[in-house]
């Protein structure tokens, strides 16, 4: 089955039932009818937008009220650093909804994204916020980098990637380089390979466009006695440079 085909009418019934349970006024029949009329032949991103728009249309117009409704359907947190793209797939359109409307209430969106990423990921939803209010959002992201939750720590890195797959290029890391370095440095000794891969991917992205800045970070980390985690991250971050 193609990845996009997960988000079909069966999925529409699943998410509709979840919302209806906590928000009885949700017009589930209208939701299903609208999805069914336009779903055919749409690609993945189009399907995400379709579901996000349908959810937006049928929830209260007040964004914060809608977030409170959606927060109630998130379910249990992931117990390990896996499951994001298995157990959490059904939450992707919820993230797209926040991605589209998040700047209406940055603080509420950040709180929701932190909870979302414990079940799925918030790496796409946080990027418009970083573009809109970088200084405010980066302070929160720096706190995330010290979280006890592995998914939140990983988000603090993944959301900042310059070349995040399936997302628009984002240069906030370069424009606010000092705090970006602090965030990655907070993660450089993380014992989770899940987090390490994200930090390494961050360096790899940075090296492609700003090799001197990437080298600046790496030189700082290799002074003294770097941990095994830091050395693995550096190696992962230099893989594109090594190919050249």
MARBA-3410 file (N, C-alpha, C, O; in Angstrom, 1 decimal):
244
0.8,-1.2,0.0,0.0,0.0,0.0,0.9,1.3,0.0,1.8,1.3,0.8 ~ 0.6,2.2,-0.9,1.3,3.5,-0.9,1.0,4.2,0.4,0.0,4.1,1.0 ~ 2.1,4.9,0.9,2.0,5.7,2.1,0.7,6.6,2.2,0.1,6.6,3.2 ~ 0.5,7.2,1.1,-0.7,8.2,1.1,-2.0,7.5,1.3,-2.9,8.0,1.9 ~ -2.1,6.2,0.9,-3.3,5.5,1.0,-3.8,5.1,2.4,-4.9,4.6,2.6
-2.9,5.3,3.4,-3.3,5.1,4.8,-4.4,6.1,5.1,-5.3,5.8,5.9 ~ -4.3,7.3,4.5,-5.3,8.4,4.8,-6.4,8.3,3.8,-6.5,9.1,2.9 ~ -7.3,7.3,4.1,-8.4,7.1,3.2,-9.7,7.3,4.0,-9.7,7.9,5.0 ~ -10.8,6.8,3.4,-12.1,6.9,4.1,-12.2,6.2,5.4,-12.8,6.6,6.4 ~ -11.5,5.0,5.5,-11.5,4.3,6.8,-10.8,5.2,7.8,-11.2,5.2,9.0
-9.7,5.8,7.4,-9.0,6.7,8.4,-9.9,7.9,8.7,-9.9,8.3,9.9 ~ -10.6,8.4,7.7,-11.6,9.5,8.0,-12.6,9.1,9.1,-12.9,9.9,9.9 ~ -13.1,7.9,9.0,-14.0,7.4,10.0,-13.4,7.3,11.4,-14.0,7.7,12.4 ~ -12.1,6.9,11.4,-11.4,6.7,12.7,-11.2,8.1,13.4,-11.6,8.2,14.5 ~ -10.7,9.1,12.7,-10.5,10.4,13.3,-11.8,11.1,13.6,-11.9,11.8,14.6
-12.8,10.9,12.7,-14.1,11.5,13.0,-14.7,10.9,14.3,-15.2,11.7,15.1 ~ -14.6,9.6,14.5,-15.2,9.0,15.7,-14.4,9.5,16.9,-15.1,9.8,18.0 ~ -13.1,9.7,16.8,-12.4,10.2,18.0,-12.8,11.6,18.3,-13.0,11.9,19.5 ~ -13.0,12.5,17.3,-13.4,13.8,17.6,-14.8,13.9,18.1,-15.1,14.6,19.1 ~ -15.7,13.1,17.5,-17.1,13.1,17.9,-17.2,12.7,19.4,-18.1,13.1,20.1
-16.4,11.8,19.9,-16.4,11.3,21.2,-16.2,12.4,22.2,-16.9,12.4,23.3 ~ -15.3,13.3,21.9,-15.0,14.4,22.9,-15.7,15.7,22.5,-15.8,16.6,23.4 ~ -16.3,15.8,21.3,-16.9,17.0,20.9,-18.2,16.6,20.1,-18.2,16.5,18.9 ~ -19.3,16.3,20.8,-20.5,15.7,20.2,-21.1,16.6,19.1,-21.8,16.1,18.2 ~ -20.8,17.9,19.1,-21.3,18.7,18.0,-20.6,18.6,16.7,-21.0,19.2,15.7
-19.5,17.7,16.7,-18.8,17.6,15.4,-19.7,16.9,14.4,-20.3,15.9,14.6 ~ -19.8,17.5,13.2,-20.6,17.1,12.1,-19.9,16.0,11.3,-19.4,16.2,10.3 ~ -20.0,14.8,11.9,-19.2,13.6,11.3,-19.7,13.3,9.9,-18.9,12.9,9.1 ~ -21.0,13.3,9.7,-21.5,12.9,8.3,-21.0,13.9,7.3,-20.6,13.5,6.2 ~ -21.0,15.2,7.6,-20.5,16.2,6.7,-19.0,16.1,6.5,-18.5,16.2,5.4
-18.3,15.7,7.5,-16.9,15.5,7.4,-16.6,14.3,6.5,-15.8,14.5,5.6 ~ -17.3,13.2,6.6,-17.0,12.0,5.8,-17.4,12.3,4.3,-16.8,11.9,3.4 ~ -18.5,13.0,4.2,-19.0,13.3,2.8,-18.0,14.2,2.1,-17.7,14.0,0.9 ~ -17.5,15.2,2.8,-16.6,16.1,2.2,-15.3,15.5,1.8,-14.7,15.7,0.7 ~ -14.8,14.6,2.7,-13.6,13.9,2.4,-13.8,12.9,1.2,-13.0,12.9,0.3
-14.9,12.2,1.2,-15.2,11.2,0.1,-15.3,11.9,-1.2,-14.9,11.2,-2.2 ~ -15.7,13.1,-1.3,-15.9,13.8,-2.6,-14.6,14.2,-3.3,-14.5,14.3,-4.5 ~ -13.6,14.4,-2.5,-12.3,15.0,-3.0,-11.1,14.2,-2.8,-10.0,14.5,-3.2 ~ -11.2,13.0,-2.1,-10.0,12.2,-1.7,-9.4,11.5,-2.9,-8.1,11.4,-3.0 ~ -10.2,11.1,-3.9,-9.6,10.3,-5.0,-8.5,11.0,-5.7,-8.7,12.1,-6.1
-7.4,10.2,-6.0,-6.3,10.7,-6.8,-5.5,11.8,-6.2,-4.6,12.3,-6.8 ~ -5.7,12.2,-4.9,-4.9,13.2,-4.3,-3.6,12.6,-3.8,-3.6,11.4,-3.3 ~ -2.6,13.3,-3.9,-1.3,12.8,-3.3,-1.2,13.1,-1.8,-2.1,13.6,-1.2 ~ -0.1,12.7,-1.2,0.0,12.7,0.2,-0.2,14.1,0.8,-1.1,14.2,1.7 ~ 0.6,15.1,0.4,0.4,16.4,0.9,-1.0,17.0,0.7,-1.5,17.7,1.6
-1.6,16.7,-0.4,-2.9,17.2,-0.7,-3.9,16.5,0.3,-4.9,17.2,0.7 ~ -3.7,15.3,0.6,-4.6,14.6,1.6,-4.4,15.2,3.0,-5.4,15.4,3.7 ~ -3.2,15.5,3.3,-3.0,16.2,4.6,-3.7,17.5,4.7,-4.4,17.8,5.7 ~ -3.6,18.3,3.6,-4.3,19.5,3.6,-5.9,19.3,3.6,-6.6,20.1,4.2 ~ -6.3,18.3,2.9,-7.8,18.1,2.8,-8.3,17.7,4.2,-9.3,18.3,4.6
-7.6,16.8,4.9,-8.1,16.5,6.3,-8.0,17.6,7.2,-8.9,17.9,8.0 ~ -6.9,18.4,7.2,-6.7,19.5,8.1,-7.7,20.6,7.8,-8.3,21.1,8.8 ~ -8.1,20.8,6.6,-9.1,21.8,6.2,-10.5,21.4,6.7,-11.2,22.2,7.2 ~ -10.8,20.1,6.5,-12.1,19.6,7.0,-12.2,19.6,8.5,-13.3,20.0,9.0 ~ -11.1,19.3,9.2,-11.2,19.4,10.6,-11.4,20.9,11.1,-12.2,21.2,11.9
-10.6,21.7,10.4,-10.7,23.2,10.7,-12.1,23.7,10.5,-12.6,24.5,11.3 ~ -12.7,23.3,9.4,-14.0,23.8,9.1,-15.1,23.4,10.1,-16.1,24.1,10.3 ~ -15.0,22.2,10.7,-16.0,21.6,11.5,-15.8,21.7,13.0,-16.6,21.4,13.8 ~ -14.6,22.2,13.4,-14.3,22.5,14.8,-14.7,24.0,15.0,-14.9,24.7,14.1 ~ -14.8,24.4,16.3,-15.0,25.8,16.6,-14.0,26.7,15.9,-12.9,26.4,15.8
-14.5,27.9,15.6,-13.6,28.8,14.9,-12.5,29.4,15.8,-11.5,29.8,15.3 ~ -12.7,29.4,17.1,-11.7,29.8,18.0,-10.6,28.7,18.1,-10.9,27.6,18.5 ~ -9.4,29.1,17.7,-8.3,28.2,17.6,-8.0,27.5,18.9,-7.7,26.3,18.9 ~ -7.9,28.3,20.0,-7.6,27.7,21.3,-8.6,26.7,21.7,-8.3,25.7,22.4 ~ -9.9,27.0,21.5,-10.9,26.0,21.8,-10.8,24.7,21.1,-11.0,23.7,21.6
-10.4,24.9,19.8,-10.2,23.7,19.0,-9.0,22.9,19.4,-9.1,21.6,19.4 ~ -8.0,23.5,19.8,-6.8,22.8,20.4,-7.2,22.0,21.6,-6.7,20.9,21.8 ~ -8.0,22.6,22.5,-8.4,21.9,23.7,-9.2,20.6,23.3,-9.1,19.6,24.0 ~ -10.0,20.7,22.3,-10.7,19.5,21.8,-9.7,18.5,21.3,-9.8,17.3,21.7 ~ -8.8,18.9,20.5,-7.9,17.9,19.8,-6.9,17.3,20.9,-6.5,16.2,20.7
-6.6,18.1,21.9,-5.7,17.6,22.9,-6.3,16.4,23.6,-5.6,15.5,24.1 ~ -7.7,16.3,23.7,-8.3,15.2,24.4,-8.3,13.9,23.6,-8.6,12.9,24.2 ~ -8.0,14.0,22.3,-7.9,12.7,21.5,-6.5,12.2,21.3,-6.4,11.2,20.6 ~ -5.5,12.9,21.8,-4.1,12.5,21.5,-3.8,11.1,22.0,-3.0,10.4,21.3 ~ -4.4,10.6,23.1,-4.1,9.3,23.6,-2.8,9.2,24.4,-2.3,10.2,24.8
-2.4,8.0,24.6,-1.2,7.8,25.5,0.1,8.2,24.8,0.2,8.1,23.6 ~ 1.1,8.6,25.6,2.4,8.9,25.1,3.1,7.6,24.7,2.8,6.5,25.2 ~ 4.0,7.7,23.7,4.8,6.6,23.2,5.7,6.2,24.4,6.3,7.1,25.0 ~ 5.9,4.9,24.6,6.7,4.4,25.7,8.1,4.4,25.4,9.0,4.4,26.3 ~ 8.5,4.3,24.1,9.9,4.2,23.7,10.2,5.2,22.7,9.3,6.0,22.3
11.4,5.2,22.1,11.7,6.2,21.1,11.2,5.7,19.7,11.6,6.4,18.7 ~ 10.5,4.6,19.6,10.0,4.1,18.4,8.4,4.4,18.4,7.9,4.8,19.4 ~ 7.8,4.0,17.3,6.4,4.1,17.2,5.8,5.4,16.6,4.6,5.6,16.3 ~ 6.7,6.4,16.3,6.3,7.6,15.8,5.5,7.5,14.5,4.5,8.1,14.3 ~ 6.1,6.7,13.5,5.5,6.5,12.2,4.8,5.2,12.1,4.5,4.7,11.0
4.4,4.6,13.2,3.5,3.4,13.2,2.3,3.7,14.1,1.2,3.9,13.5 ~ 2.5,3.8,15.4,1.4,4.1,16.3,0.9,5.5,16.1,-0.3,5.8,16.4 ~ 1.7,6.4,15.7,1.4,7.8,15.6,0.9,8.4,14.2,0.6,9.5,14.1 ~ 0.9,7.5,13.2,0.5,8.0,11.9,-0.8,8.7,11.8,-0.9,9.7,11.1 ~ -1.7,8.3,12.6,-3.1,8.9,12.5,-3.1,10.3,12.9,-4.1,11.0,12.6
-2.1,10.8,13.6,-2.0,12.2,14.1,-1.4,13.2,13.1,-1.4,14.4,13.4 ~ -1.0,12.7,11.9,-0.3,13.6,11.0,-1.2,14.8,10.6,-0.8,15.9,10.6 ~ -2.5,14.5,10.2,-3.4,15.7,9.8,-3.6,16.7,11.0,-3.8,17.9,10.8 ~ -3.5,16.2,12.2,-3.7,17.1,13.4,-2.5,18.0,13.4,-2.6,19.2,13.7 ~ -1.3,17.5,13.2,-0.1,18.3,13.1,-0.2,19.3,12.0,0.2,20.5,12.1
-0.8,18.9,10.8,-0.9,19.8,9.7,-1.9,20.9,10.1,-1.7,22.1,9.6 ~ -2.9,20.6,10.8,-3.9,21.6,11.3,-3.2,22.7,12.1,-3.4,23.9,11.9 ~ -2.3,22.3,13.0,-1.5,23.2,13.8,-0.5,24.0,13.0,-0.3,25.2,13.2 ~ 0.1,23.3,12.0,1.0,23.9,11.1,0.3,25.1,10.4,1.0,26.1,10.1 ~ -0.9,24.9,10.0,-1.6,25.9,9.2,-2.1,27.1,10.1,-2.2,28.2,9.6
-2.5,26.9,11.4,-3.1,27.9,12.2,-2.3,28.3,13.4,-2.7,29.2,14.2 ~ -1.1,27.7,13.6,-0.4,27.8,14.9,0.0,29.2,15.3,0.0,29.5,16.5 ~ 0.2,30.1,14.3,0.7,31.5,14.7,-0.4,32.3,15.3,-0.1,33.4,15.8 ~ -1.6,31.8,15.3,-2.7,32.5,15.9,-2.6,32.6,17.4,-3.1,33.5,18.1 ~ -1.9,31.6,18.0,-1.6,31.6,19.4,-0.3,30.8,19.6,-0.4,29.6,19.8
0.8,31.5,19.6,2.1,30.8,19.6,2.3,30.0,20.8,2.7,28.8,20.8 ~ 2.0,30.6,22.0,2.2,29.9,23.3,1.3,28.6,23.3,1.8,27.5,23.7 ~ 0.0,28.7,23.0,-0.8,27.5,23.0,-0.4,26.5,22.0,-0.4,25.3,22.3 ~ 0.1,26.9,20.9,0.5,26.0,19.8,1.8,25.2,20.3,1.9,24.0,20.1 ~ 2.7,25.9,21.0,3.9,25.3,21.4,3.6,24.2,22.5,4.2,23.1,22.5
2.6,24.6,23.4,2.2,23.6,24.4,1.6,22.4,23.8,1.8,21.2,24.2 ~ 0.8,22.6,22.7,0.1,21.5,22.0,1.2,20.6,21.3,1.1,19.4,21.4 ~ 2.1,21.3,20.6,3.1,20.6,19.9,4.0,19.7,20.8,4.4,18.6,20.4 ~ 4.3,20.2,22.0,5.1,19.4,22.9,4.3,18.1,23.3,4.9,17.1,23.4 ~ 3.0,18.2,23.4,2.2,17.0,23.7,2.1,16.1,22.5,2.1,14.9,22.6
1.9,16.7,21.3,1.7,16.0,20.1,3.0,15.2,19.8,2.9,14.0,19.4 ~ 4.2,15.7,20.0,5.4,15.0,19.7,5.7,13.9,20.6,6.5,13.0,20.2 ~ 5.0,13.8,21.7,5.2,12.6,22.6,4.4,11.4,22.0,4.6,10.3,22.5 ~ 3.5,11.7,21.1,2.7,10.6,20.5,3.1,10.4,19.0,2.9,9.3,18.4 ~ 3.6,11.5,18.3,3.9,11.5,16.9,5.1,12.3,16.7,6.2,11.8,17.0
5.0,13.5,16.1,6.1,14.4,15.9,5.5,15.8,15.7,4.4,15.9,15.2 ~ 6.3,16.8,16.1,5.8,18.2,15.9,6.8,18.9,15.0,6.8,20.1,15.0 ~ 7.7,18.2,14.3,8.8,18.8,13.6,8.3,19.7,12.4,8.9,20.7,12.1 ~ 7.1,19.4,11.9,6.5,20.2,10.8,5.7,21.4,11.4,5.8,22.5,10.9 ~ 5.0,21.1,12.4,4.1,22.1,13.0,4.9,23.3,13.6,4.4,24.4,13.6
6.1,23.0,14.1,6.8,24.0,14.8,7.5,25.0,13.8,7.8,26.1,14.3 ~ 7.7,24.6,12.6,8.5,25.5,11.7,7.8,26.8,11.3,8.5,27.8,11.3 ~ 6.5,26.9,11.1,5.9,28.2,10.9,6.1,29.1,12.1,6.2,30.3,11.9 ~ 6.0,28.5,13.3,6.2,29.3,14.5,7.6,29.9,14.6,7.8,31.0,15.0 ~ 8.6,29.0,14.2,10.0,29.5,14.2,10.2,30.6,13.2,11.0,31.6,13.5
9.5,30.6,12.1,9.6,31.6,11.1,8.9,32.9,11.6,9.4,34.0,11.3 ~ 7.8,32.7,12.3,7.0,33.8,12.7,7.5,34.6,13.9,7.5,35.8,13.9 ~ 8.0,33.8,14.9,8.4,34.4,16.1,9.7,33.7,16.6,9.6,33.0,17.7 ~ 10.8,33.8,15.9,11.9,32.9,16.2,12.5,33.1,17.6,12.8,32.1,18.2 ~ 12.6,34.3,18.1,13.3,34.5,19.4,12.4,33.9,20.5,12.9,33.2,21.4
11.1,34.1,20.4,10.2,33.5,21.4,10.2,32.0,21.4,10.3,31.3,22.4 ~ 10.1,31.4,20.2,10.0,30.0,20.0,11.3,29.3,20.3,11.3,28.2,20.9 ~ 12.4,29.9,20.0,13.7,29.3,20.3,14.0,29.1,21.8,14.7,28.2,22.2 ~ 13.5,30.0,22.6,13.6,29.9,24.0,12.9,28.7,24.5,13.4,27.9,25.4 ~ 11.8,28.4,23.9,11.0,27.2,24.3,11.7,25.9,23.8,11.8,24.9,24.5
12.2,26.0,22.5,12.9,24.9,22.0,14.2,24.5,22.8,14.5,23.4,22.9 ~ 14.9,25.6,23.3,16.0,25.3,24.1,15.6,24.5,25.4,16.4,23.7,25.9 ~ 14.5,24.9,26.0,14.0,24.1,27.1,13.7,22.7,26.7,13.9,21.7,27.5 ~ 13.1,22.5,25.5,12.8,21.2,25.1,14.1,20.3,25.0,14.1,19.1,25.2 ~ 15.2,20.9,24.6,16.5,20.2,24.5,16.9,19.6,25.8,17.9,18.8,25.8
16.3,20.0,26.9,16.7,19.5,28.2,15.6,18.6,28.8,15.7,18.3,30.0 ~ 14.6,18.3,28.0,13.5,17.5,28.5,13.9,16.1,28.9,14.8,15.5,28.4 ~ 13.1,15.5,29.8,13.3,14.1,30.2,12.7,13.2,29.1,13.0,12.0,29.1 ~ 11.8,13.7,28.2,11.2,12.9,27.2,12.0,12.9,25.9,12.4,14.0,25.4 ~ 12.3,11.7,25.5,13.2,11.6,24.3,12.6,12.2,23.0,13.4,12.7,22.2
11.3,12.1,22.9,10.7,12.7,21.7,10.7,14.2,21.7,10.8,14.8,20.6 ~ 10.6,14.8,22.9,10.7,16.2,23.0,12.1,16.7,22.7,12.3,17.7,22.0 ~ 13.1,16.0,23.2,14.5,16.3,22.9,14.8,16.2,21.5,15.4,17.1,20.9 ~ 14.3,15.2,20.8,14.5,15.0,19.4,13.9,16.1,18.6,14.4,16.6,17.6 ~ 12.7,16.5,19.0,12.0,17.6,18.3,12.8,18.9,18.4,12.8,19.7,17.4
13.5,19.2,19.5,14.3,20.4,19.6,15.3,20.5,18.6,15.8,21.6,18.2 ~ 15.8,19.3,18.1,16.8,19.3,17.0,16.1,19.2,15.6,16.4,20.0,14.7 ~ 15.2,18.3,15.5,14.6,18.0,14.2,13.8,19.2,13.6,13.9,19.4,12.4 ~ 13.1,19.9,14.4,12.4,21.1,14.0,13.2,22.2,13.4,12.8,23.0,12.6 ~ 14.5,22.2,13.8,15.4,23.3,13.4,16.2,23.0,12.1,17.0,23.8,11.6
16.1,21.8,11.6,16.9,21.4,10.5,16.6,22.3,9.3,15.5,22.7,9.0 ~ 17.7,22.7,8.6,17.6,23.6,7.5,16.9,22.9,6.3,16.1,23.5,5.6 ~ 17.2,21.6,6.1,16.7,20.9,5.0,15.8,19.7,5.4,16.0,18.6,4.9 ~ 14.9,19.9,6.3,14.0,18.8,6.8,13.2,18.3,5.6,12.6,19.0,4.9 ~ 13.3,17.0,5.4,12.5,16.4,4.3,11.0,16.7,4.4,10.5,16.7,5.4
10.4,16.9,3.2,9.0,17.2,3.1,8.6,18.6,3.7,7.4,18.9,3.9 ~ 9.6,19.4,3.9,9.3,20.7,4.5,10.1,21.8,3.7,11.1,21.5,3.1 ~ 9.6,23.0,3.8,10.4,24.2,3.2,11.7,24.4,3.9,11.8,24.2,5.1 ~ 12.6,24.9,3.2,13.9,25.2,3.7,13.8,26.3,4.8,13.0,27.2,4.6 ~ 14.5,26.1,5.9,14.4,27.1,7.0,15.8,27.5,7.5,16.6,26.6,7.8
16.0,28.8,7.5,17.4,29.3,7.9,17.4,29.9,9.3,18.4,30.6,9.6 ~ 16.4,29.6,10.1,16.4,30.2,11.5,17.7,29.8,12.3,18.2,30.6,13.0 ~ 18.2,28.6,12.0,19.4,28.1,12.8,20.5,29.0,12.5,21.4,29.3,13.4 ~ 20.6,29.5,11.3,21.8,30.4,10.9,21.6,31.8,11.4,22.5,32.4,11.8 ~ 20.3,32.3,11.3,20.0,33.7,11.7,20.1,33.8,13.2,20.3,34.9,13.7
20.0,32.7,13.9,20.0,32.8,15.4,21.0,31.7,15.8,20.7,30.8,16.6 ~ 22.2,31.8,15.4,23.2,30.8,15.5,23.6,30.5,16.9,23.8,29.3,17.2 ~ 23.7,31.4,17.8,24.2,31.2,19.1,23.3,30.3,19.9,23.7,29.3,20.5 ~ 22.0,30.5,19.8,21.1,29.6,20.6,20.9,28.3,19.9,20.7,27.3,20.5 ~ 21.1,28.3,18.6,21.1,27.0,17.8,22.2,26.1,18.3,22.1,24.9,18.5
23.4,26.7,18.5,24.6,26.0,18.9,24.3,25.4,20.4,24.6,24.3,20.7 ~ 23.7,26.3,21.2,23.4,25.8,22.6,22.4,24.6,22.6,22.6,23.7,23.3 ~ 21.4,24.7,21.7,20.5,23.6,21.6,21.1,22.3,21.2,21.0,21.3,21.9 ~ 21.9,22.3,20.2,22.6,21.1,19.7,23.6,20.6,20.7,23.8,19.4,20.9 ~ 24.3,21.6,21.4,25.3,21.2,22.4,24.6,20.5,23.6,25.2,19.6,24.2
23.4,20.9,23.9,22.7,20.3,25.0,22.4,18.8,24.6,22.2,18.0,25.5 ~ 22.4,18.5,23.3,22.0,17.1,22.9,23.2,16.3,22.4,23.0,15.1,22.1 ~ 24.4,16.8,22.4,25.5,16.1,21.8,25.9,14.9,22.5,26.5,14.0,22.0 ~ 25.6,14.8,23.8,25.9,13.6,24.6,24.7,12.7,24.9,24.8,11.8,25.8 ~ 23.6,13.0,24.2,22.4,12.2,24.5,22.6,10.7,24.2,23.3,10.3,23.2
22.1,9.9,25.1,22.3,8.5,25.0,21.4,7.8,24.0,21.5,6.6,23.8 ~ 20.4,8.5,23.5,19.4,7.9,22.5,19.9,8.1,21.1,20.2,9.2,20.7 ~ 20.0,7.0,20.4,20.4,7.1,19.0,19.4,7.8,18.2,19.7,8.4,17.1 ~ 18.1,7.8,18.6,17.0,8.5,18.0,17.3,10.0,18.0,17.1,10.7,16.9 ~ 17.8,10.5,19.1,18.2,11.9,19.2,19.5,12.2,18.4,19.6,13.2,17.7
20.4,11.3,18.6,21.8,11.4,17.9,21.6,11.6,16.4,22.3,12.4,15.8 ~ 20.8,10.8,15.8,20.6,10.8,14.4,20.0,12.2,14.0,20.5,12.8,12.9 ~ 19.1,12.8,14.7,18.6,14.1,14.4,19.6,15.1,14.5,19.7,16.0,13.6 ~ 20.5,15.1,15.5,21.5,16.1,15.7,22.5,16.0,14.5,23.0,17.0,14.0 ~ 22.9,14.7,14.2,23.8,14.5,13.1,23.2,15.0,11.8,23.9,15.5,10.9
21.9,14.8,11.6,21.3,15.3,10.4,21.3,16.8,10.3,21.4,17.4,9.2 ~ 21.1,17.4,11.5,21.2,18.8,11.6,22.6,19.3,11.1,22.7,20.3,10.3 ~ 23.6,18.7,11.6,25.0,19.1,11.2,25.2,18.8,9.7,25.8,19.6,9.0 ~ 24.7,17.7,9.2,24.8,17.4,7.8,24.1,18.5,6.9,24.7,18.9,5.9 ~ 22.9,18.9,7.3,22.2,20.0,6.6,23.0,21.2,6.6,23.2,21.9,5.6
23.5,21.6,7.8,24.3,22.8,8.0,25.5,22.8,7.1,25.9,23.8,6.5 ~ 26.2,21.7,7.1,27.5,21.6,6.3,27.2,21.8,4.8,28.1,22.3,4.2 ~ 26.1,21.4,4.3,25.8,21.5,2.9,25.8,23.0,2.5,26.2,23.3,1.4 ~ 25.3,23.8,3.3,25.1,25.3,3.0,26.0,26.2,3.7,26.4,27.2,3.2 ~ 26.5,25.8,4.9,27.3,26.7,5.7,28.4,25.8,6.4,28.4,25.7,7.6
29.3,25.3,5.6,30.4,24.4,6.1,31.2,25.0,7.2,31.6,24.3,8.1 ~ 31.5,26.3,7.1,32.3,26.9,8.2,31.6,26.9,9.5,32.2,26.7,10.6 ~ 30.3,27.1,9.5,29.5,27.1,10.7,29.4,25.7,11.3,29.5,25.5,12.5 ~ 29.3,24.7,10.4,29.3,23.3,10.9,30.6,23.0,11.5,30.6,22.3,12.6 ~ 31.7,23.4,10.9,33.0,23.1,11.4,33.2,23.8,12.7,33.9,23.3,13.6
32.6,25.0,12.9,32.8,25.7,14.2,32.2,24.9,15.3,32.7,24.8,16.4 ~ 31.0,24.3,15.1,30.3,23.5,16.1,31.2,22.3,16.4,31.4,21.9,17.5 ~ 31.6,21.6,15.3,32.4,20.3,15.5,33.7,20.6,16.2,34.1,19.8,17.1 ~ 34.4,21.7,15.9,35.6,22.0,16.6,35.4,22.2,18.1,36.2,21.8,18.9 ~ 34.3,22.9,18.4,34.0,23.1,19.8,33.7,21.8,20.5,34.1,21.7,21.7
33.1,20.9,19.9,32.7,19.6,20.5,33.9,18.7,20.7,34.0,17.8,21.6 ~ 34.9,18.8,19.8,36.0,17.9,19.8,37.2,18.4,20.7,38.2,17.7,20.9 ~ 37.0,19.5,21.3,38.0,20.0,22.2,37.9,19.2,23.5,36.8,19.1,24.1 ~ 39.0,18.7,24.0,38.9,18.0,25.3,38.7,16.5,25.0,39.4,15.9,24.1 ~ 37.8,15.9,25.7,37.5,14.5,25.6,36.1,14.2,25.2,35.2,13.9,26.0
35.7,14.3,23.9,34.3,14.1,23.4,33.8,12.7,23.8,34.5,11.7,23.7 ~ 32.5,12.7,24.0,31.8,11.4,24.3,31.7,10.5,23.1,31.8,11.0,22.0 ~ 31.4,9.3,23.3,31.1,8.4,22.1,29.9,8.9,21.3,29.9,8.8,20.1 ~ 28.9,9.4,22.1,27.7,9.9,21.4,28.1,11.1,20.5,27.7,11.2,19.4 ~ 28.9,12.0,21.0,29.3,13.2,20.2,30.1,12.8,19.0,29.9,13.4,17.9
31.0,11.8,19.2,31.8,11.4,18.0,30.9,10.7,17.0,31.1,10.9,15.8 ~ 29.9,9.9,17.4,29.0,9.3,16.4,28.2,10.4,15.7,28.1,10.3,14.5 ~ 27.7,11.4,16.4,27.0,12.5,15.8,27.8,13.2,14.8,27.3,13.5,13.7 ~ 29.0,13.5,15.1,29.9,14.2,14.2,30.2,13.4,13.0,30.1,13.9,11.8 ~ 30.4,12.1,13.1,30.6,11.2,11.9,29.3,11.2,11.1,29.4,11.3,9.8
28.2,11.2,11.7,26.9,11.2,10.9,26.7,12.5,10.3,26.2,12.6,9.2 ~ 27.2,13.6,10.9,27.0,14.9,10.4,27.9,15.2,9.2,27.7,16.2,8.5 ~ 29.0,14.5,9.2,30.0,14.8,8.1,29.9,13.8,6.9,30.7,13.8,6.0 ~ 28.8,13.0,6.9,28.8,11.9,5.9,28.7,12.5,4.5,29.3,12.0,3.6 ~ 28.0,13.6,4.3,27.9,14.2,2.9,29.3,14.8,2.5,29.7,14.7,1.4
29.9,15.4,3.5,31.3,16.0,3.2,32.3,14.9,2.9,33.1,15.1,2.0 ~ 32.2,13.8,3.5,33.1,12.6,3.2,32.9,12.1,1.8,33.8,11.7,1.2 ~ 31.6,12.1,1.4,31.3,11.6,0.0,32.0,12.5,-1.0,32.5,12.0,-2.0 ~ 32.0,13.8,-0.7,32.6,14.7,-1.7,34.1,14.6,-1.7,34.8,15.3,-2.4
END
